[in-house]
Amino acid sequence: MSIVVPPGSLNPQTLQALIEEFITRDGAVHGHSDVPLDVRVQAVHRQLQSGEAVIVFDSDSESCTIVPNRPPPAHGKMVDDIEH
């Protein structure tokens, strides 16, 4: 089961670490190597605060990721359909 985790419910250091891990995850930085990490962290933080992106915790894999807050292409659940 997946649940949306409000960014404000996380300790600021934990949120920072989660965003940095997401940005530097394998394959996530291709094509963006000229943009400093702190600029990318700020951009993701803004997207989380504005609701453009959300943090999702998957209890099956016991992992978190950050996803766009929009419907996936043609199938699956919208983030709004995930338990909050």
Backbone as a printed PyTorch tensor [residue, N CA C, xyz], in Angstrom:
tensor([[[  0.8370,  -1.1740,   0.0000],
         [  0.0000,   0.0000,   0.0000],
         [  0.8900,   1.2470,   0.0000]],

        [[  0.4540,   2.2570,  -0.7120],
         [  1.2040,   3.5130,  -0.7830],
         [  0.4210,   4.6220,  -0.0970]],

        [[  1.1640,   5.4760,   0.6100],
         [  0.5390,   6.6340,   1.2420],
         [  1.3510,   7.8800,   0.9070]],

        [[  0.6530,   8.9970,   0.8130],
         [  1.3080,  10.2800,   0.5730],
         [  1.7660,  10.8240,   1.9130]],

        [[  3.0230,  11.2650,   1.9660],
         [  3.6100,  11.8120,   3.1830],
         [  3.7360,  13.3310,   3.0080]],

        [[  3.0240,  14.1170,   3.8120],
         [  3.1610,  15.5680,   3.7090],
         [  4.5930,  15.9940,   4.0440]],

        [[  5.2080,  16.8340,   3.2140],
         [  6.5990,  17.2360,   3.4890],
         [  6.7660,  17.8960,   4.8520]],

        [[  5.7440,  18.5990,   5.3150],
         [  5.8220,  19.2660,   6.6100],
         [  5.8340,  18.3180,   7.7910]],

        [[  5.4900,  17.0490,   7.5470],
         [  5.4850,  16.0780,   8.6420],
         [  6.8720,  15.4750,   8.8860]],

        [[  7.8050,  15.7850,   7.9930],
         [  9.1630,  15.2580,   8.1250],
         [ 10.0780,  16.2720,   8.7890]],

        [[ 11.0240,  15.7760,   9.5400],
         [ 12.0900,  16.5990,  10.0980],
         [ 12.8090,  17.2690,   8.9130]],

        [[ 13.1700,  18.5450,   8.9980],
         [ 13.8190,  19.2290,   7.8680],
         [ 15.0640,  18.5150,   7.3290]],

        [[ 15.8570,  17.9230,   8.2330],
         [ 17.0520,  17.2040,   7.7740],
         [ 16.6690,  15.9350,   7.0130]],

        [[ 15.6100,  15.2740,   7.4550],
         [ 15.1320,  14.0670,   6.7680],
         [ 14.5990,  14.4290,   5.3880]],

        [[ 13.8370,  15.5080,   5.3070],
         [ 13.3110,  15.9620,   4.0150],
         [ 14.4590,  16.3060,   3.0690]],

        [[ 15.4520,  17.0140,   3.5670],
         [ 16.6210,  17.3760,   2.7600],
         [ 17.3190,  16.1220,   2.2350]],

        [[ 17.5250,  15.1450,   3.1120],
         [ 18.1940,  13.9060,   2.7180],
         [ 17.3660,  13.1340,   1.6960]],

        [[ 16.0560,  13.0990,   1.8790],
         [ 15.1750,  12.4050,   0.9380],
         [ 15.2470,  13.0590,  -0.4430]],

        [[ 15.1940,  14.3850,  -0.4870],
         [ 15.2600,  15.1050,  -1.7630],
         [ 16.6160,  14.8630,  -2.4300]],

        [[ 17.6980,  14.9520,  -1.6700],
         [ 19.0290,  14.7290,  -2.2470],
         [ 19.1770,  13.3020,  -2.7720]],

        [[ 18.6630,  12.3320,  -2.0200],
         [ 18.7360,  10.9450,  -2.4680],
         [ 17.9290,  10.7600,  -3.7470]],

        [[ 16.7610,  11.3690,  -3.8110],
         [ 15.9230,  11.2850,  -5.0060],
         [ 16.6410,  11.8730,  -6.2190]],

        [[ 17.2450,  13.0410,  -6.0380],
         [ 17.9200,  13.7290,  -7.1450],
         [ 19.1270,  12.9490,  -7.6400]],

        [[ 19.8470,  12.3410,  -6.7240],
         [ 21.0890,  11.6660,  -7.1090],
         [ 20.9030,  10.1710,  -7.3800]],

        [[ 19.6670,   9.6990,  -7.2860],
         [ 19.3590,   8.2870,  -7.5700],
         [ 19.8600,   7.9310,  -8.9670]],

        [[ 20.2670,   6.7010,  -9.1720],
         [ 20.7800,   6.2520, -10.4740],
         [ 19.8780,   6.6990, -11.6100]],

        [[ 20.4690,   7.3840, -12.5740],
         [ 19.7370,   7.8030, -13.7580],
         [ 18.9610,   9.0990, -13.6130]],

        [[ 18.8140,   9.6010, -12.3850],
         [ 17.9840,  10.7830, -12.1780],
         [ 18.6830,  12.0770, -12.5710]],

        [[ 19.9970,  12.0510, -12.7500],
         [ 20.7040,  13.2910, -13.0370],
         [ 21.1900,  13.3960, -14.4730]],

        [[ 20.8820,  12.4260, -15.3000],
         [ 21.3240,  12.4980, -16.6970],
         [ 20.7830,  13.7670, -17.3530]],

        [[ 21.6580,  14.5000, -17.9920],
         [ 21.2570,  15.7210, -18.6740],
         [ 21.1740,  16.9350, -17.7820]],

        [[ 21.4060,  16.7730, -16.4990],
         [ 21.3080,  17.8940, -15.5690],
         [ 22.6050,  18.1240, -14.8050]],

        [[ 23.6910,  17.5910, -15.2870],
         [ 24.9450,  17.6590, -14.5520],
         [ 25.4790,  19.0800, -14.4020]],

        [[ 25.0120,  20.0190, -15.2380],
         [ 25.4900,  21.3900, -15.1440],
         [ 24.6950,  22.2040, -14.1210]],

        [[ 23.6420,  21.6290, -13.5480],
         [ 22.8350,  22.3210, -12.5490],
         [ 23.3080,  21.8680, -11.1630]],

        [[ 23.7420,  22.8110, -10.3220],
         [ 24.2400,  22.4440,  -8.9910],
         [ 23.1740,  21.7290,  -8.1540]],

        [[ 23.6300,  20.8360,  -7.2850],
         [ 22.7340,  20.0640,  -6.4380],
         [ 21.8070,  20.9620,  -5.6350]],

        [[ 22.3280,  22.0320,  -5.0490],
         [ 21.4800,  22.8850,  -4.2120],
         [ 20.3560,  23.5360,  -5.0120]],

        [[ 20.5910,  23.8360,  -6.2840],
         [ 19.5520,  24.4210,  -7.1360],
         [ 18.4760,  23.3740,  -7.4210]],

        [[ 18.8970,  22.1370,  -7.6780],
         [ 17.9290,  21.0660,  -7.9290],
         [ 17.1290,  20.7450,  -6.6650]],

        [[ 17.7960,  20.7600,  -5.5010],
         [ 17.0940,  20.5290,  -4.2310],
         [ 16.0390,  21.6030,  -4.0140]],

        [[ 16.3810,  22.8520,  -4.2380],
         [ 15.4270,  23.9490,  -4.0750],
         [ 14.2320,  23.7880,  -5.0140]],

        [[ 14.4820,  23.3560,  -6.2510],
         [ 13.4030,  23.1750,  -7.2250],
         [ 12.4390,  22.0760,  -6.7690]],

        [[ 12.9810,  20.9490,  -6.2910],
         [ 12.1230,  19.8590,  -5.8220],
         [ 11.3660,  20.3010,  -4.5690]],

        [[ 12.0310,  21.0060,  -3.6810],
         [ 11.3760,  21.5080,  -2.4680],
         [ 10.1960,  22.4060,  -2.8340]],

        [[ 10.3850,  23.2930,  -3.7990],
         [  9.2890,  24.1720,  -4.2560],
         [  8.1390,  23.3480,  -4.8350]],

        [[  8.4590,  22.3180,  -5.6070],
         [  7.4160,  21.4680,  -6.1900],
         [  6.6340,  20.7300,  -5.1050]],

        [[  7.3120,  20.3040,  -4.0650],
         [  6.6220,  19.6510,  -2.9520],
         [  5.7220,  20.6350,  -2.2150]],

        [[  6.2190,  21.8310,  -1.9770],
         [  5.4390,  22.8360,  -1.2510],
         [  4.2220,  23.2920,  -2.0510]],

        [[  4.3550,  23.3660,  -3.3760],
         [  3.2490,  23.8330,  -4.2230],
         [  2.2470,  22.7290,  -4.5350]],

        [[  2.6110,  21.4840,  -4.2610],
         [  1.7230,  20.3720,  -4.5800],
         [  1.9280,  19.7950,  -5.9680]],

        [[  2.9010,  20.3310,  -6.7080],
         [  3.2030,  19.7790,  -8.0400],
         [  3.7960,  18.3840,  -7.9330]],

        [[  4.4390,  18.0880,  -6.8040],
         [  5.0390,  16.7740,  -6.5590],
         [  4.6660,  16.3580,  -5.1430]],

        [[  4.6700,  15.0560,  -4.9060],
         [  4.3580,  14.5300,  -3.5770],
         [  5.3450,  13.4280,  -3.2100]],

        [[  5.4970,  13.2340,  -1.9070],
         [  6.3160,  12.1440,  -1.3860],
         [  5.3850,  10.9540,  -1.1740]],

        [[  5.7670,   9.8080,  -1.7160],
         [  4.9530,   8.6020,  -1.5660],
         [  5.7880,   7.5360,  -0.8630]],

        [[  5.2210,   6.9850,   0.2220],
         [  5.8500,   5.8760,   0.9300],
         [  5.1350,   4.5970,   0.5300]],

        [[  5.8960,   3.6040,   0.0860],
         [  5.3600,   2.2970,  -0.2780],
         [  5.6720,   1.3350,   0.8640]],

        [[  4.6160,   0.9060,   1.5640],
         [  4.8270,   0.0360,   2.7180],
         [  5.3090,  -1.3580,   2.3150]],

        [[  5.0130,  -1.8010,   1.0970],
         [  5.4790,  -3.1150,   0.6520],
         [  7.0020,  -3.1410,   0.5010]],

        [[  7.5520,  -2.1070,  -0.1230],
         [  9.0060,  -2.0490,  -0.3290],
         [  9.7120,  -1.2620,   0.7730]],

        [[  8.9160,  -0.6310,   1.6490],
         [  9.4420,   0.2130,   2.7200],
         [ 10.3870,   1.2740,   2.1740]],

        [[  9.9240,   1.9530,   1.1160],
         [ 10.7410,   2.9900,   0.4890],
         [  9.8810,   4.1980,   0.1500]],

        [[ 10.5670,   5.3180,  -0.0040],
         [  9.9110,   6.5680,  -0.3850],
         [ 10.4130,   7.0030,  -1.7500]],

        [[  9.5630,   7.7040,  -2.4580],
         [  9.9830,   8.3590,  -3.6810],
         [  9.2000,   9.6520,  -3.8190]],

        [[  9.6020,  10.4660,  -4.7570],
         [  8.9240,  11.7220,  -5.0480],
         [  8.3740,  11.5870,  -6.4570]],

        [[  7.0890,  11.8680,  -6.6010],
         [  6.4330,  11.7040,  -7.8960],
         [  5.6480,  12.9570,  -8.2540]],

        [[  5.4510,  13.1890,  -9.5610],
         [  4.5880,  14.3020,  -9.9690],
         [  3.1660,  14.0460,  -9.4760]],

        [[  2.4670,  15.0740,  -9.1060],
         [  1.0840,  14.9600,  -8.6490],
         [  0.1580,  15.1430,  -9.8410]],

        [[  0.1930,  14.1410, -10.7310],
         [ -0.6670,  14.1520, -11.9140],
         [ -0.9590,  12.7070, -12.3000]],

        [[ -1.9760,  12.4870, -13.1040],
         [ -2.3020,  11.1010, -13.4580],
         [ -1.2240,  10.4850, -14.3430]],

        [[ -0.9780,   9.1960, -14.1610],
         [ -0.0340,   8.5210, -15.0520],
         [ -0.6520,   8.3730, -16.4320]],

        [[  0.1570,   8.1410, -17.4520],
         [ -0.3970,   8.0130, -18.7930],
         [ -1.2820,   6.7800, -18.9420]],

        [[ -2.5370,   6.9770, -19.2230],
         [ -3.5100,   5.9750, -19.6610],
         [ -3.8650,   4.8430, -18.7080]],

        [[ -3.1820,   4.6600, -17.5950],
         [ -3.5500,   3.5790, -16.6900],
         [ -3.0230,   3.8410, -15.2860]],

        [[ -3.4620,   3.0540, -14.3520],
         [ -2.9820,   3.1800, -12.9830],
         [ -3.7900,   4.1800, -12.1850]],

        [[ -3.3150,   4.4470, -10.9840],
         [ -4.0100,   5.3520, -10.0790],
         [ -3.3790,   6.7310, -10.1070]],

        [[ -4.2260,   7.7310,  -9.9390],
         [ -3.7210,   9.0820,  -9.7460],
         [ -3.2230,   9.1800,  -8.3120]],

        [[ -2.2990,  10.0920,  -8.0780],
         [ -1.8080,  10.3000,  -6.7250],
         [ -2.9780,  10.6330,  -5.7990]],

        [[ -4.0030,  11.3380,  -6.3070],
         [ -5.1550,  11.6720,  -5.5000],
         [ -5.9190,  10.4330,  -5.0440]],

        [[ -5.7320,   9.2940,  -5.7250],
         [ -6.3970,   8.0460,  -5.3540],
         [ -5.6250,   7.2640,  -4.3050]],

        [[ -4.3960,   7.6870,  -4.0010],
         [ -3.5820,   7.0120,  -2.9950],
         [ -4.0250,   7.4790,  -1.6270]],

        [[ -4.0330,   6.5760,  -0.6730],
         [ -4.4690,   6.9010,   0.6750],
         [ -3.5990,   8.0000,   1.2730]],

        [[ -4.2150,   9.0240,   1.8340],
         [ -3.4960,  10.1340,   2.4760],
         [ -3.5170,   9.9450,   3.9640]]])
